[in-house]
Amino acid sequence: MTAGRTAIVTGGGRGIGAAVARALTARGLRVTVFARTEAQVRAVVAEGGAARAVAGDVRSAAAVERLVAGHEAALGPVDVLVNGAGILARGLAEHTAPETFREVLDVNLVGPFLCARAAIPGMKARGRGRIVNVASISGTIGTAEAAAYNASKWGLIGLTRCLAEELRDHGVQCVAVSPGSTDTEMLARTPFPPRMSADEVARVVVFAALDAPDAITGANLEVYG
Ligand SMILES: NC(=O)c1ccc[n+]([C@@H]2O[C@H](COP(=O)([O-])OP(=O)(O)OC[C@H]3O[C@@H](n4cnc5c(N)ncnc54)[C@H](OP(=O)(O)O)[C@@H]3O)[C@@H](O)[C@H]2O)c1
């Protein structure tokens, strides 16, 4: 039963996040999409892929607190949090500026932590909730010319496993979904050909968020395509 449930999807303005928002909406959830580009999150709502659009940055603890509070006021308790926002910086490690490395960790790893931190108290109080972190196959292998991205996604899988342990006795599950090359704007800036669509990845995220048993908690679902 998913009617009446709600979800927040970060990175919901395009690519995998937008596909996840559409798929959760199709399952009857009321979804808030969150990303920096207001026109993109608004477009997802305009096409019927989500109920609410909020523009903001996952790096900001204050913005993320407002995101969760505003969602709960407008749509109700957060049943599902999908941490989809992410960025990629490519280049050899020795050519990567320290500030670039920190920025990627900030968006891809600190961002999901901040969003989880904001959503967890309500989930624990209700004894129900699911957090899905969109990691990457680069979170278990090494990908050349993506030092910060690799580190962030390995870290995100670690965060997932930590949260699964912290939350397992509170009715809250945390799962990672790790796609390979998916046909999005991010992939278009790499030499890698697409192996699957964002909609296919979204189906796996929806499985993790809604259909998988609670015993899935802590899993990392690798989707190679
Ligand atoms: N495409 C692939 O092959 C692939 C493979 C493995 C994993 N992934 C992961 O899948 C997720 C989605 O990637 P994608 O391919 O769909 O990329 P995308 O098309 O570039 O979309 C990324 C989304 O994240 C948002 N975002 C980026 N920085 C943000 C920030 N600081 N605060 C809030 N939102 C932010 C973007 O919107 P704004 O720029 O407007 O903020 C956009 O909505 C990422 O975590 C990525 O690492 C992708």
The ligand as a MOL file (V3000), in Angstrom:
LIG
                    3D

  0  0  0     0  0            999 V3000
M  V30 BEGIN CTAB
M  V30 COUNTS 48 52 0 0 0
M  V30 BEGIN ATOM
M  V30 1 N 24.4970 8.7500 -15.0350 0
M  V30 2 C 25.2610 7.7440 -14.6090 0
M  V30 3 O 25.8460 6.9840 -15.4130 0
M  V30 4 C 25.3880 7.4730 -13.1320 0
M  V30 5 C 26.0480 6.2970 -12.7470 0
M  V30 6 C 26.1820 6.0110 -11.4010 0
M  V30 7 C 25.6640 6.8740 -10.4500 0
M  V30 8 N 25.0280 8.0170 -10.8490 0 CHG=1
M  V30 9 C 24.5090 8.8940 -9.7860 0
M  V30 10 O 23.1400 9.1290 -9.9920 0
M  V30 11 C 22.7780 10.3840 -9.4270 0
M  V30 12 C 22.0420 11.1910 -10.4870 0
M  V30 13 O 22.9430 11.4120 -11.5700 0
M  V30 14 P 22.4520 11.7550 -13.0430 0
M  V30 15 O 23.2460 10.9280 -13.9580 0
M  V30 16 O 20.9850 11.7390 -13.1090 0 CHG=-1
M  V30 17 O 23.0390 13.2460 -13.1530 0
M  V30 18 P 22.4150 14.6130 -13.6600 0
M  V30 19 O 21.5740 14.3930 -14.8560 0
M  V30 20 O 23.5610 15.5500 -13.7420 0
M  V30 21 O 21.4440 15.0400 -12.4390 0
M  V30 22 C 21.9820 15.3530 -11.2000 0
M  V30 23 C 20.9030 15.9980 -10.3480 0
M  V30 24 O 21.4790 16.3850 -9.0830 0
M  V30 25 C 21.2140 17.7660 -8.8490 0
M  V30 26 N 22.2590 18.3620 -8.0420 0
M  V30 27 C 23.5960 18.4490 -8.3210 0
M  V30 28 N 24.2250 19.1130 -7.3420 0
M  V30 29 C 23.2820 19.4550 -6.4330 0
M  V30 30 C 23.3170 20.1630 -5.1980 0
M  V30 31 N 24.4610 20.6700 -4.7040 0
M  V30 32 N 22.1570 20.3190 -4.4970 0
M  V30 33 C 20.9910 19.8310 -4.9820 0
M  V30 34 N 20.9040 19.1560 -6.1490 0
M  V30 35 C 22.0380 18.9740 -6.8640 0
M  V30 36 C 21.1490 18.3500 -10.2600 0
M  V30 37 O 20.4630 19.5830 -10.3190 0
M  V30 38 P 21.1680 21.0230 -10.1990 0
M  V30 39 O 22.4640 20.9590 -10.9510 0
M  V30 40 O 20.1480 21.9160 -10.7750 0
M  V30 41 O 21.3570 21.2230 -8.7210 0
M  V30 42 C 20.3550 17.2690 -10.9800 0
M  V30 43 O 18.9730 17.4180 -10.6970 0
M  V30 44 C 24.0870 11.0280 -8.9660 0
M  V30 45 O 24.2670 10.8190 -7.5810 0
M  V30 46 C 25.1370 10.2560 -9.7400 0
M  V30 47 O 26.3840 10.2520 -9.0880 0
M  V30 48 C 24.8840 8.3440 -12.1570 0
M  V30 END ATOM
M  V30 BEGIN BOND
M  V30 1 1 1 2
M  V30 2 2 2 3
M  V30 3 1 2 4
M  V30 4 1 4 5
M  V30 5 2 4 48
M  V30 6 2 5 6
M  V30 7 1 6 7
M  V30 8 2 7 8
M  V30 9 1 8 9
M  V30 10 1 8 48
M  V30 11 1 9 10
M  V30 12 1 9 46
M  V30 13 1 10 11
M  V30 14 1 11 12
M  V30 15 1 11 44
M  V30 16 1 12 13
M  V30 17 1 13 14
M  V30 18 2 14 15
M  V30 19 1 14 16
M  V30 20 1 14 17
M  V30 21 1 17 18
M  V30 22 2 18 19
M  V30 23 1 18 20
M  V30 24 1 18 21
M  V30 25 1 21 22
M  V30 26 1 22 23
M  V30 27 1 23 24
M  V30 28 1 23 42
M  V30 29 1 24 25
M  V30 30 1 25 26
M  V30 31 1 25 36
M  V30 32 1 26 27
M  V30 33 1 26 35
M  V30 34 2 27 28
M  V30 35 1 28 29
M  V30 36 1 29 30
M  V30 37 2 29 35
M  V30 38 1 30 31
M  V30 39 2 30 32
M  V30 40 1 32 33
M  V30 41 2 33 34
M  V30 42 1 34 35
M  V30 43 1 36 37
M  V30 44 1 36 42
M  V30 45 1 37 38
M  V30 46 2 38 39
M  V30 47 1 38 40
M  V30 48 1 38 41
M  V30 49 1 42 43
M  V30 50 1 44 45
M  V30 51 1 44 46
M  V30 52 1 46 47
M  V30 END BOND
M  V30 END CTAB
M  END
